[in-house]
Amino acid sequence: MSKGQGTALVTGASAGIGAVYADRLARRGYDLVLVARDEAKLKALMARLVAETGVKVEILRADLANADDIRKVETRLYSDDITMLVNNAGIAVAGPTIAMNSERLDAMIQLNVVVATRLARAVAPGLAQRRKGDIVNIASVVAIRGDQPAISVGYGASKAYLLAFSEGLDSELAPYGVRVQAVLPGVTRTELWEKGGLDINALPQDIVMETGDMVDAALVGLDQGERVTIPALPDVSDWVAFKTARAALLPNVSHRLPAERYRRTSADGVRQPGRGEHNG
């Protein structure tokens, strides 16, 4: 029997992080809507979760590269029973940008950025109206290390967008009692690596986290009220310091005149006035 947590819709639920979220949320008493392309895997997961937990599980087969299927998922998110969205579906395209297939790059941006945004937008008004609920966006630690992309520049940029979007959306929805959490996993043992053309077994195994451990940590972070959760980070004060340093830039990122270091200097070493300045 469901414990009255409402219904969580999980995208990319047929395997990996999405399937583990489905398992953990079912054990917390959530009914589920499982979204993915592979209907056979979804049915197998549904059968197991119903047998083990007794919650209600609904399958919504959808290819999130298809416009009609995106609208189908959006429509389900409008329903009053939805209390959580786990925005997990995503893909990675590996390699340098100059050698990347443009169609695969576009597909990655569409799924990781556009679809994730549309689904969050679809569920947010209802959650705000009911003044309760959660949006969980699965980003990545590459969101904060764009100069050292582990997979590709484009992948890191897509996850940086999702982090920024999550933080901004949380500010918008917090007054309504709705939480938005960005989860930033490090290297996690999922199919994403193989599908992206990378061998996870070639990496140092002391940096590879098991999927169950990652999801469990993310859910504890949500329980503790974190809006950004980095499952491998030992000391949350490091993240606080990062945010503090970022905030310290804000008073000086927009002024009427360019910073002194950018103002032109003549050949004789005399500083020339910037536009909007004059001598005399």
N, C-alpha and C positions, 0 to 999 in steps of 0.2 A: 504493500500500500504506500502511496505517496505521502510524504510528511508535510505537504502543503507549502513547499518552497516555490511553487509555480513551475513554469516551463522554461528550460534553457534550450536555445537553438545554437547548435554547434556546427560550424562549417568545416569542411575538410575532415569529416568525422569517421571516415572509413578506415583510417590507419593513423599511426604515429601519435602526435600530440593531440589531435582532435579525438581519436578513439579513447585515449587515456582520460581526457577531460570528460567525455561522456560517461565513462566508468565511474570516475570520482564524483561527478555531480549526481549520478543516479544513487550512489551510496549516501549522499547528503540529502536525498529526498526530493530531488528535482525530477519532474517529468521531462522528457527530452523530445526535441525535433532534431533528427540527424540528417545533415545535408552533405551530399557528395555525389560523384558520378557513378561510383561502383555500387550498384544496387545489391549485388550478391553479398558483398562484404558488409553493407549496412544491415541486411536482413540477418546475417549471422551474428553481428554485434547486438542487434535488437533482441534476438532470441535469448542470447546469453544474459543480457541485462535484465530482461523481464523475469527470467527464471531465477536469477540471483538476488534481485532487489525488489521486484514487484511493482516498479514504477511503470507509468505509461510511456511508451516509446513510439514515436511516429517517424516514418521514413519520408524524406522529401528528396527524391532523386533530382539532382540539378547539376548542370554543367555551367559553372559561373563564367565561362567564356561566351555563353549564349545569352543574348539580350532578353529573350522570353523567359528563360530560366531565372535570370536575375530578378525580373519582375515578379516571378512566382514566389521567390524567397522573400522579397520585400513585402508582398501581400501577406505572407504568413507572419511576418514580424509586426504587422499592424494589429494583430490580435491581442485581446485583453489579457490572455493568460501568460503572455511572454514576460518573464522577469529577468532574463539574462540572455545576452548575445555573446558567444565566444567567436570572435572574428579570427579564425585560425587559418582558413584556406590561403595558400600562397605558394609561389614557385620561385625557384632560383635559376638564373642563367649565369653560368660561370665563364670566366675569361675576360680578357681586355676588351674594352668598349670598341676599339678600332677593328677588332676581329669578330665582333658579335653579330649574329644574324638579327637583322632589324625587326623581323616579324616576331621572333622569340622575345626580344627586348620589349616590344610593344605589348605582347601578351603578359609579360611579367608586370609591367607597370599597370596595365589594366586591372589585373587581379589583386596585386599587392596594395595598390593605391586607390584606384577608382571604385572597384567593387567593395573593398573594405569601407570606404567612405559612404557609399550609397547604402550599405546595410546598416551602418551605425546611424545614418540619417533616418532610415526607415523606422528603426525601433525607438529612437530617442523621444519623439513627441509623446508616445504612449506611456513610456516610463516616467516622463516628466509630469504628465497629467495624473498618473497614479501615485506620483511622488515616492517611487520605490523602484529599485532595480540596478543592474550592473551591465556595463559593456566592457568586455575584456578583449583587448587588441593584442595579438601575438606579434610583437616586433622582433628585435634582435639587438644584441650588443653592438653590432656593426653600425647601428644608428648613431652611436657616439664615437665612432672611430673611422670616419669616412676616408681619412688619409691612409688607412691600412686595411683595405677591404679583403676579407678572408675569402670571399666568393667572387664578387665583381663590384665595380663602382655603382652600377645601376641597382643592384640588389641592396647595397648599403644605403643608397639614396632613397629607395622606396621604403625602407624601414625607418629611416630618419624622418621621412614625411609622417609615417604612422605614429611615431613617438610625439612629434610636434602636434599632430592632429589630436591625439589622445589627451595631451596636457591641456590644450586649448578647449576641447570639448568638455573635459572635466570641470574647468572653470565655469563654463556656461551652465552645466547641469547640476553642479553641487548645490545651488540654492533650492533645487527641486528634490533633493535627497537622493539623487542618482549618482552612482560612482562610475568613473571610467578609469580602468587600470590598463597601463601598457606593461606588457611582460617582455623583458629583454633577455632571452636565453643566450648563453654562449653556445659552443658547439654541442649539439644534442643528437643522440643517435636516432635519426629518422630517415625516411626514404628520400627526403629532400636532397641529400647529398648525392646519392646515386643518380637521381633524376636530373640533377644539375651537372652531372658529368664529373663528379669528384669522389675520391675514395676516402671515406671517413676512417678506414682502418690504417691509412697511411699517416694519419695525424698522431701526435703524442697522445696516448690513451689517458693520461692524467688530466687532459683538458676536455675530455668527452664525457658529458653527463647523460645518464640514462633517462629516457623519456618520463618514466614514472616519477623519478626524483624531481625532475624539472617541474612537472605539473603540480606535484604535492607542495613544493616550495612556493609556487605561484599562488596557490590557493591559500596557503598560510599568510602570504603577503597581503592578499585581499582581506582576509580575516583581520589582519592587524591594521588595516586602513591605508596601506600603501597605494599610492597612485602610480608609481613606477616601481616595478619589482625586477631586480637582477638576481636570479636564483643563486648564482655562484658567488655573489659579493659578500665577503665575510662581515664587513663593517658598514652599516648604512650611513655612517658619518662621512664616508668617502663620496657618496652620492650627494649628500647635503652640501659638502664642500664644492662639488662640481656645480650645483645649482647656485650656490652663493657667488662663486666666481663669475658665472654667467650673468647673474643679476647685477653684479658690480659694473658691468659694461654699460648697462642701460642708460645711466644719466649722461653718457657721453657719445651715444651713437647717432644723435640727431641734433645738429646745431645749425645756426644761420650761415656760418662760415666753415670752410674746411679746417681741419686741424693744422696747427702751425707747421708741422713737418711736411705737409703737402703743398704749402704755398711756394710759389716760384721764387727763385733767387737769381738775380742778374749776374752777369759775368764778373762784375766787380764785388760780388758778395753782398750786395744790398737787396734786402727782401722786397719783392714786388707785392703790392696789395692784391688780394684776391677780389673776385667780382663782388660788388656790393660794398667794397671799401674804397676809400680815397685818401690821398695825402693832403696835408694842409691844416 
